[in-house]
């Protein structure tokens, strides 16, 4: 399924896997347990990432988790972001995602909180 990702985005994931240190062993155990749980959960796997402003961290987590699910062929996975305050997606988040080859399109203009479509690959539904 990773071949459904934009090739440059799959390349970004491969670059991270090849060039960044793995988490500490005790953290890996927790992450592997979480991944196994999500992979084997009998229903759709909906995960929400929450941060204070919902403008950077939760969005980055949402989009990278969605890309990883495609990369690792995890069916039925959906990710969302939320926060304790309603704020707009930070421009630095958009820049960082574009730099890693996510495709981003302004879907709805708005003075304080525009809406964007984040794309991972041609046949993958937008986030």
N, CA, C and O of each residue as an XYZ file, in Angstrom:
508
protein
N       0.825     -1.200      0.000
C       0.000      0.000      0.000
C       0.863      1.255      0.000
O       0.408      2.317     -0.424
N       2.116      1.144      0.475
C       2.946      2.343      0.523
C       3.181      2.916     -0.863
O       3.534      4.087     -0.997
N       2.988      2.094     -1.909
C       3.146      2.627     -3.245
C       2.005      3.563     -3.634
O       2.061      4.191     -4.691
N       0.966      3.668     -2.794
C      -0.101      4.642     -3.030
C       0.304      6.038     -2.556
O      -0.276      7.032     -2.992
N       1.288      6.115     -1.674
C       1.779      7.416     -1.223
C       2.468      8.113     -2.387
O       2.988      7.461     -3.293
N       2.468      9.449     -2.357
C       3.300     10.150     -3.314
C       4.721      9.629     -3.145
O       5.185      9.488     -2.013
N       5.424      9.339     -4.235
C       6.776      8.780     -4.117
C       7.697      9.624     -3.233
O       8.481      9.072     -2.461
N       7.615     10.943     -3.334
C       8.484     11.789     -2.505
C       8.128     11.670     -1.028
O       9.017     11.731     -0.178
N       6.847     11.502     -0.706
C       6.442     11.333      0.691
C       6.919      9.984      1.220
O       7.414      9.901      2.344
N       6.777      8.932      0.424
C       7.309      7.628      0.828
C       8.820      7.728      1.021
O       9.379      7.104      1.923
N       9.471      8.509      0.176
C      10.902      8.727      0.320
C      11.250      9.451      1.612
O      12.259      9.145      2.247
N      10.415     10.411      2.004
C      10.644     11.118      3.274
C      10.541     10.163      4.452
O      11.341     10.235      5.385
N       9.554      9.266      4.414
C       9.411      8.282      5.481
C      10.625      7.366      5.494
O      11.172      7.085      6.561
N      11.055      6.897      4.333
C      12.234      6.052      4.249
C      13.480      6.756      4.765
O      14.316      6.142      5.429
N      13.604      8.040      4.458
C      14.751      8.807      4.935
C      14.773      8.856      6.459
O      15.820      8.663      7.076
N      13.616      9.114      7.063
C      13.529      9.158      8.531
C      13.900      7.800      9.120
O      14.662      7.724     10.084
N      13.363      6.736      8.542
C      13.652      5.392      9.059
C      15.130      5.043      8.940
O      15.687      4.365      9.803
N      15.758      5.509      7.869
C      17.166      5.171      7.626
C      18.156      6.063      8.375
O      19.291      5.653      8.619
N      17.739      7.279      8.743
C      18.713      8.259      9.224
C      18.510      8.764     10.647
O      19.354      9.494     11.168
N      17.421      8.393     11.273
C      17.192      8.867     12.633
C      17.258      7.693     13.595
O      16.841      6.581     13.271
N      17.778      7.950     14.759
C      17.906      6.901     15.770
C      16.523      6.400     16.192
O      15.564      7.166     16.289
N      16.455      5.116     16.434
C      15.216      4.522     16.927
C      14.983      4.971     18.367
O      15.931      5.331     19.065
N      13.737      4.954     18.813
C      13.467      5.281     20.218
C      14.165      4.301     21.155
O      14.547      3.202     20.754
N      14.324      4.712     22.394
C      14.924      3.849     23.414
C      14.139      2.536     23.508
O      12.946      2.495     23.210
N      14.810      1.488     23.918
C      14.209      0.149     23.950
C      12.913      0.101     24.752
O      11.947     -0.525     24.318
N      12.876      0.754     25.920
C      11.644      0.709     26.723
C      10.502      1.442     26.016
O       9.341      1.053     26.140
N      10.829      2.480     25.290
C       9.804      3.220     24.524
C       9.354      2.400     23.320
O       8.180      2.426     22.949
N      10.289      1.670     22.709
C       9.931      0.829     21.565
C       8.900     -0.224     21.960
O       7.979     -0.511     21.196
N       9.053     -0.799     23.151
C       8.097     -1.803     23.622
C       6.692     -1.219     23.681
O       5.729     -1.854     23.252
N       6.580     -0.004     24.217
C       5.281      0.656     24.310
C       4.712      0.957     22.931
O       3.523      0.755     22.688
N       5.556      1.438     22.036
C       5.100      1.777     20.687
C       4.702      0.533     19.901
O       3.721      0.555     19.157
N       5.448     -0.539     20.060
C       5.106     -1.795     19.385
C       3.776     -2.326     19.911
O       2.946     -2.802     19.137
N       3.575     -2.248     21.217
C       2.299     -2.694     21.795
C       1.135     -1.860     21.260
O       0.076     -2.399     20.940
N       1.332     -0.554     21.163
C       0.291      0.318     20.613
C       0.028     -0.011     19.150
O      -1.126     -0.108     18.734
N       1.091     -0.183     18.364
C       0.928     -0.517     16.943
C       0.203     -1.847     16.772
O      -0.675     -1.962     15.917
N       0.553     -2.848     17.568
C      -0.123     -4.143     17.500
C      -1.597     -4.009     17.852
O      -2.455     -4.600     17.196
N      -1.884     -3.237     18.880
C      -3.272     -3.011     19.285
C      -4.064     -2.381     18.139
O      -5.156     -2.842     17.805
N      -3.509     -1.328     17.541
C      -4.213     -0.656     16.448
C      -4.355     -1.567     15.232
O      -5.404     -1.588     14.587
N      -3.322     -2.304     14.927
C      -3.340     -3.181     13.750
C      -4.366     -4.296     13.921
O      -4.998     -4.702     12.946
N      -4.542     -4.800     15.147
C      -5.402     -5.957     15.381
C      -6.773     -5.613     15.938
O      -7.590     -6.507     16.160
N      -7.039     -4.328     16.170
C      -8.338     -3.923     16.699
C      -9.409     -4.325     15.685
O      -9.242     -4.062     14.494
N     -10.509     -4.956     16.123
C     -11.466     -5.534     15.177
C     -12.334     -4.520     14.423
O     -13.007     -4.893     13.463
N     -12.334     -3.266     14.829
C     -13.156     -2.263     14.154
C     -12.248     -1.198     13.556
O     -11.023     -1.319     13.584
N     -12.868     -0.149     13.016
C     -12.064      0.962     12.510
C     -11.206      1.521     13.626
O     -11.606      1.530     14.790
N     -10.041      1.980     13.266
C      -9.070      2.491     14.227
C      -9.031      4.006     14.142
O      -8.301      4.564     13.323
N      -9.799      4.667     14.968
C      -9.844      6.129     15.005
C      -8.987      6.616     16.159
O      -9.192      6.226     17.308
N      -8.022      7.477     15.841
C      -7.109      8.009     16.843
C      -7.144      9.524     16.763
O      -7.091     10.092     15.672
N      -7.233     10.181     17.912
C      -7.191     11.641     17.945
C      -5.943     12.082     18.709
O      -5.628     11.564     19.780
N      -5.255     13.044     18.130
C      -4.079     13.649     18.754
C      -4.508     15.018     19.254
O      -5.078     15.802     18.495
N      -4.244     15.315     20.516
C      -4.714     16.549     21.133
C      -3.522     17.348     21.658
O      -2.615     16.800     22.284
N      -3.544     18.645     21.392
C      -2.571     19.561     21.983
C      -3.323     20.838     22.365
O      -4.506     20.979     22.058
N      -2.664     21.727     23.004
C      -3.340     22.911     23.539
C      -4.028     23.737     22.460
O      -5.226     24.003     22.553
N      -3.292     24.137     21.453
C      -3.849     25.074     20.467
C      -4.348     24.422     19.188
O      -5.003     25.083     18.382
N      -4.057     23.151     18.981
C      -4.462     22.460     17.762
C      -4.003     23.227     16.523
O      -4.775     23.433     15.586
N      -2.750     23.643     16.532
C      -2.246     24.362     15.367
C      -0.962     23.752     14.813
O      -0.644     23.958     13.641
N      -0.226     23.013     15.622
C       1.039     22.444     15.135
C       1.150     20.962     15.502
O       1.012     20.100     14.633
N       1.397     20.660     16.776
C       1.748     19.292     17.186
C       0.674     18.269     16.860
O       0.980     17.205     16.321
N      -0.567     18.569     17.174
C      -1.614     17.579     16.923
C      -1.816     17.364     15.428
O      -2.090     16.248     14.988
N      -1.681     18.432     14.652
C      -1.814     18.277     13.200
C      -0.659     17.462     12.625
O      -0.882     16.555     11.822
N       0.570     17.776     13.026
C       1.706     16.992     12.542
C       1.532     15.524     12.897
O       1.801     14.644     12.079
N       1.083     15.261     14.117
C       0.857     13.883     14.544
C      -0.214     13.214     13.688
O      -0.053     12.071     13.260
N      -1.298     13.927     13.444
C      -2.383     13.382     12.640
C      -1.903     12.995     11.245
O      -2.175     11.887     10.784
N      -1.204     13.881     10.582
C      -0.811     13.643      9.192
C       0.288     12.591      9.088
O       0.260     11.757      8.183
N       1.254     12.620     10.003
C       2.300     11.602      9.962
C       1.742     10.230     10.323
O       2.160      9.225      9.748
N       0.811     10.175     11.258
C       0.193      8.886     11.600
C      -0.583      8.329     10.409
O      -0.535      7.129     10.138
N      -1.289      9.192      9.707
C      -2.025      8.751      8.520
C      -1.065      8.232      7.454
O      -1.319      7.198      6.837
N       0.038      8.949      7.238
C       1.031      8.517      6.251
C       1.667      7.191      6.676
O       1.878      6.310      5.842
N       1.969      7.047      7.962
C       2.572      5.798      8.453
C       1.602      4.632      8.291
O       2.019      3.522      7.959
N       0.319      4.872      8.520
C      -0.668      3.806      8.358
C      -0.702      3.321      6.909
O      -0.813      2.120      6.661
N      -0.609      4.234      5.965
C      -0.561      3.833      4.557
C       0.753      3.106      4.280
O       0.768      2.050      3.648
N       1.843      3.676      4.753
C       3.170      3.103      4.519
C       3.264      1.667      5.026
O       3.850      0.804      4.373
N       2.675      1.422      6.210
C       2.730      0.098      6.828
C       1.487     -0.745      6.565
O       1.318     -1.810      7.159
N       0.616     -0.267      5.675
C      -0.550     -1.036      5.236
C      -1.492     -1.388      6.379
O      -1.929     -2.532      6.498
N      -1.805     -0.406      7.221
C      -2.754     -0.590      8.319
C      -4.124     -0.134      7.817
O      -4.376      1.061      7.669
N      -4.991     -1.092      7.561
C      -6.317     -0.810      7.024
C      -7.238     -0.223      8.091
O      -7.106     -0.561      9.268
N      -8.155      0.637      7.706
C      -9.176      1.155      8.603
C      -8.687      2.167      9.618
O      -9.405      2.474     10.569
N      -7.488      2.693      9.442
C      -6.937      3.668     10.384
C      -7.344      5.069      9.957
O      -7.201      5.445      8.794
N      -7.856      5.841     10.921
C      -8.161      7.255     10.669
C      -7.590      8.058     11.819
O      -7.677      7.659     12.981
N      -7.004      9.200     11.478
C      -6.432     10.052     12.520
C      -7.069     11.432     12.458
O      -7.475     11.907     11.398
N      -7.144     12.053     13.618
C      -7.761     13.368     13.760
C      -6.903     14.201     14.699
O      -6.070     13.669     15.433
N      -7.112     15.506     14.669
C      -6.415     16.372     15.618
C      -7.443     17.240     16.319
O      -8.507     17.536     15.776
N      -7.106     17.640     17.529
C      -7.980     18.497     18.312
C      -7.169     19.270     19.317
O      -5.986     18.998     19.521
N      -7.810     20.236     19.944
C      -7.120     21.034     20.941
C      -8.094     21.636     21.923
O      -9.309     21.585     21.733
N      -7.545     22.203     22.971
C      -8.384     22.832     23.976
C      -8.813     24.226     23.550
O      -9.696     24.822     24.168
N      -8.194     24.752     22.495
C      -8.581     26.034     21.910
C      -8.729     25.852     20.412
O      -8.007     25.065     19.801
N      -9.657     26.573     19.827
C      -9.824     26.545     18.379
C      -8.900     27.589     17.764
O      -9.114     28.792     17.919
N      -7.878     27.120     17.070
C      -6.955     28.025     16.394
C      -6.708     27.508     14.986
O      -7.055     26.371     14.663
N      -6.115     28.335     14.160
C      -5.841     27.972     12.776
C      -4.577     27.126     12.671
O      -3.698     27.176     13.532
N      -4.511     26.351     11.600
C      -3.307     25.594     11.304
C      -2.156     26.578     11.109
O      -2.245     27.493     10.291
N      -1.093     26.386     11.852
C       0.036     27.319     11.835
C       0.764     27.252     10.489
O       0.964     26.158      9.961
N       1.160     28.390      9.927
C       1.876     28.389      8.643
C       3.159     27.554      8.662
O       3.524     26.972      7.640
N       3.844     27.484      9.800
C       5.049     26.655      9.884
C       4.718     25.170      9.731
O       5.527     24.400      9.213
N       3.540     24.777     10.178
C       3.100     23.397     10.006
C       2.933     23.096      8.529
O       3.371     22.055      8.040
N       2.301     24.010      7.832
C       2.106     23.840      6.389
C       3.456     23.748      5.686
O       3.658     22.876      4.840
N       4.376     24.639      6.030
C       5.708     24.620      5.420
C       6.433     23.308      5.699
O       7.046     22.731      4.801
N       6.365     22.836      6.945
C       7.053     21.596      7.313
C       6.471     20.406      6.554
O       7.213     19.548      6.076
N       5.157     20.355      6.444
C       4.529     19.255      5.716
C       4.892     19.288      4.237
O       5.197     18.252      3.646
N       4.859     20.463      3.646
C       5.244     20.585      2.229
C       6.701     20.165      2.021
O       7.024     19.507      1.032
N       7.566     20.541      2.941
C       8.980     20.192      2.832
C       9.177     18.680      2.828
O      10.136     18.177      2.241
N       8.277     17.961      3.477
C       8.364     16.497      3.538
C       7.517     15.830      2.465
O       7.355     14.609      2.477
N       6.975     16.610      1.539
C       6.264     16.138      0.339
C       4.798     15.783      0.548
O       4.228     15.041     -0.252
N       4.180     16.294      1.601
C       2.723     16.242      1.673
C       2.213     17.282      0.674
O       2.826     18.336      0.505
N       1.116     16.992      0.029
C       0.518     17.963     -0.878
C      -0.592     18.693     -0.121
O      -1.462     18.058      0.474
N      -0.560     20.018     -0.145
C      -1.514     20.815      0.631
C      -2.206     21.797     -0.289
O      -1.574     22.482     -1.093
N      -3.526     21.849     -0.151
C      -4.328     22.758     -0.960
C      -5.273     23.522     -0.044
O      -5.908     22.940      0.835
N      -5.357     24.810     -0.256
C      -6.327     25.617      0.474
C      -7.715     25.241     -0.025
O      -8.030     25.443     -1.198
N      -8.543     24.695      0.857
C      -9.874     24.229      0.475
C     -10.948     25.283      0.706
O     -11.937     25.345     -0.024
N     -10.743     26.116      1.734
C     -11.748     27.137      2.053
C     -11.050     28.322      2.688
O     -10.439     28.209      3.751
N     -11.149     29.446      2.027
C     -10.553     30.690      2.533
C     -11.362     31.174      3.734
O     -12.592     31.135      3.732
N     -10.649     31.626      4.747
C     -11.296     32.199      5.926
C     -10.285     33.121      6.584
O      -9.094     32.812      6.630
N     -10.754     34.251      7.091
C      -9.851     35.255      7.643
C      -9.011     34.715      8.805
O      -7.809     34.974      8.864
N      -9.620     33.976      9.718
C      -8.881     33.531     10.909
C      -8.601     32.032     10.953
O      -7.705     31.601     11.679
N      -9.347     31.227     10.193
C      -9.143     29.782     10.266
C      -9.447     29.130      8.908
O     -10.482     28.482      8.753
N      -8.554     29.297      7.931
C      -8.785     28.662      6.632
C      -8.731     27.140      6.755
O      -8.115     26.605      7.677
N      -9.369     26.462      5.836
C      -9.388     25.004      5.834
C      -8.506     24.510      4.693
O      -8.516     25.062      3.593
N      -7.739     23.450      4.983
C      -6.817     22.890      4.015
C      -7.137     21.428      3.760
O      -7.675     20.739      4.627
N      -6.804     20.963      2.566
C      -6.822     19.542      2.265
C      -5.372     19.082      2.245
O      -4.529     19.664      1.563
N      -5.099     18.032      3.000
C      -3.763     17.458      3.058
C      -3.840     16.138      2.311
O      -4.660     15.279      2.636
N      -2.988     15.978      1.312
C      -3.017     14.782      0.478
C      -1.750     13.969      0.624
O      -0.643     14.506      0.658
N      -1.937     12.639      0.710
C      -0.829     11.724      0.880
C      -0.482     10.996     -0.417
O       0.645     10.536     -0.601
N      -1.451     10.900     -1.300
C      -1.254     10.202     -2.565
C      -2.497     10.330     -3.412
O      -3.575     10.626     -2.896
N      -2.363     10.110     -4.698
C      -3.461     10.349     -5.638
C      -4.759      9.650     -5.334
O      -5.824     10.245     -5.498
N      -4.712      8.387     -4.888
C      -5.953      7.640     -4.656
C      -6.357      7.593     -3.186
O      -7.333      6.929     -2.835
N      -5.631      8.280     -2.334
C      -5.914      8.290     -0.907
C      -6.801      9.492     -0.588
O      -6.473     10.609     -0.990
N      -7.915      9.298      0.124
C      -8.784     10.436      0.443
C      -8.022     11.531      1.206
O      -7.155     11.244      2.032
N      -8.364     12.774      0.912
C      -7.731     13.918      1.575
C      -8.063     13.948      3.051
O      -9.105     13.459      3.487
N      -7.144     14.540      3.816
C      -7.376     14.772      5.238
C      -7.757     16.221      5.407
O      -8.006     16.667      6.527
